[in-house]
Amino acid sequence: MKDQLKEADLEPDISPFMYYIDCFFELSTCRSSMSISPIPFTSIAEFATIYNVDDFEEFLYLMRRLDSVFIEHHDKEEKKNATKPNPS
């Protein structure tokens, strides 16, 4: 019994959100520069039109939320790496 995982220790089931995650990764290719910048609104709107997204407001909110978390994580990693001593 001691070796059994608790429910809270299991990875969450993200399968219901895979559609949005896949859309986000596709939209991530539309960033305007080589650095990490927000995905342009026009790219999200065009994607939603091409793929007939039912609820654009919800889709936009989710893409913006995913994008902000992604950028925040990237910025933290960049700062962490900038403070590491240079091995050479």
N, C-alpha and C positions, 0 to 999 in steps of 0.2 A: 504493500500500500504506500509506503514511503516514496517509492520511485514514480508513482503516478502523477501525471500533470494535472494541475488544477485548471478549471475552466478559464480562469483569468490569465493563465500562462500560455494558453493556446494563441496562435496567430489569428487575427480576425478574418472572417470570411469576406473578402472584397469582391467576390464574383458578381454581385449585383451592380457594382460600380465599374466593372471592366470596360463597358461601352464608353463611359466618360474618360477613363484613363487612356484608352486607345485614342480617343478624339484629341485629348490633350497632347499626347506624344506626337500625333500627326501635326497639330497646330504649332507645336514647338519648332517645327522646321521653318516657320514663317517669321521668326524673329528678325528684326531689321538690321542686325549687325552680328559680328562674330562674338561680341561680348553678350552677356546675359541681359537682355532687355525685355520688357513686357511684350507679350504677343499683341499685335495691333488689333484694335476693334474691328477694322475692316476685314481682316483675315478671319476672325471669328464669325462675323456676319456672313461673309461669302461662303464659308464652310457650312454654316447652318442652312443657307439657301440651297446649296448644291445637294446636301444630304437630307433635305426636307425635315429639319429638326422641328418637332411639334411645338415645344414651349421655349421660344428663344430667350426670354428673360431668365428662366431657370438655367438654361444652357450657358448663357453669358455669365451668370453668377458663379456657376461651378467652374467654368474655365478660368475666370478671374481669380477665384479662390485657390485653385490648384496652382495657377501661375504665381501668385504671391507667395505661397508656401515654398514652391520650387526656388524662386529667386532668393527668398530669405535663407533657405538652406544653403544655396550656392554661396551667398555672401558670407555666411558664417564659416563655411569651409575655406573660402579664400582668405579670410582674416586669420583663421587658425594656421593655415599653411604659410602665411606671410610672417608669422611670429616664430616659426621654426628656424633654428640655426641652419645656415648654409653648410652642407657637408664638405664642400671643397675648400 
